[in-house]
Amino acid sequence: MTNINHASLLEMASRYGIAAGFVVLCITLSFTTPYFATGDNIGNILAQVSINGIMAVGLTFVILTAGIDLSVGSILALAGIVSASVVTSSDLNLGVAAALLVGLAVGATAGAINGAIIAGSRSIPPFIVTLGMLSAARGLTQIYNHGSQISDLSDNFMLIGNGQLWGVQFSVYIFALVAIISFLVLKFTRFGRYVYAVGGNERGARTAGVNIGFIKFSVYLISGVCAALSGIIYTSRATSASLQAGLGYELDAIAAVVIGGTSLAGGCGGVVGTILGALLIGVINNGLDLLSVDSGNKQVIKGVVIVFAVFLDTVRARIR
C-alpha cells in the first residue's frame, strides 16, 4: 500500500508539479518586481516565448520518436539571414511572401538532410547527425552575405515579429496556430499515432507495418521547418539578421519539451505540455532579466533547470 501511495504521489508531482511551479513562480515574480505583471511585460514574454515555443513544438515530434535535434538554433540563424537577404535584395525585388517561402525552404532542406541520414543509417545516432548540422548551418550563416549581418529590412517584413492585432503580437498568433495544428496532428491522425508508436516501441511498430524511415524523416523535416519559422520571426523582431542569432536556443527548446512531460525515451508527451514548458522557460528568462541577474549566473540557473527537467523525465520513466 505504501509503495502504491508513493507511486501515486510521484505521478501527481510529475504531472502537475510543473503547472504548480509555473503559478508559484509567476506569483513570486509579481511580488518581487512590480513590472512583471504589467500588460507590456506579459506581451513581451509571450512574444519571446513564441520564438522558442515554435521550435519546441517541432522538437516535440522528434523527441516523441526518441530522437533529438541539436541543430535548431543554427537553422534558426541560417533561415533568418537567408530570408532577410531575399527581402532586402534590390536585384531580385521580391516581397515578404518570397522571403518566407525561401526561409522555410532552408529549414526544410536542413531538416530533410537530418532526417534522411538518420532514417537511412541506423548506425549513426541522431545526436551526432544533428550536432554536425548544428556546426554546418552555423558555418553557412557566418559565410552567407560575406560574414556581415543584414539590416534595413522592409516595414512589411518587420510586421511579422513586431506587428500587433488586438494588442497581441502576430508572432503569438503564429505560435498558437502551429501549436493547434501540431496538437491535432498528433492527437487525431494516423501519422500522429505512428509517431508515438515509433518512440514507444520501434520494433513493434515495424512489425505492425509502420514505415519507420518515413516517420523519422518527417519529424526532422517538421523540426527544421519550425526552426526556420522561428528564425524568420526572430529576424523580423530584431529588425536585422544577426550572425549570432539562435545561440543556445536549442537548449531552451529541448528543456521546454522535457519539462512539459515529453520523455527523452520517446512515446510519451505532447504539445500541451511543451507549451507549458516554453512558458516556464520564458518566465524564468524574463524574471532573471528583471532582477538584473548577470549572464553568467543566468546560464548557471538555466543549466540547473535543464538538469531538473531530465531528472523529472527519469522520475516519470520509473513511474511508467
Salt bridges, closest charged atoms under 4 A:
GLU11 OE2 - ARG15 NH2 3.00
GLU202 OE2 - ARG206 NH2 3.31
GLU202 OE1 - LYS216 NZ 3.17
ASP252 OD2 - LYS302 NZ 3.23
ASP289 OD1 - LYS298 NZ 2.70
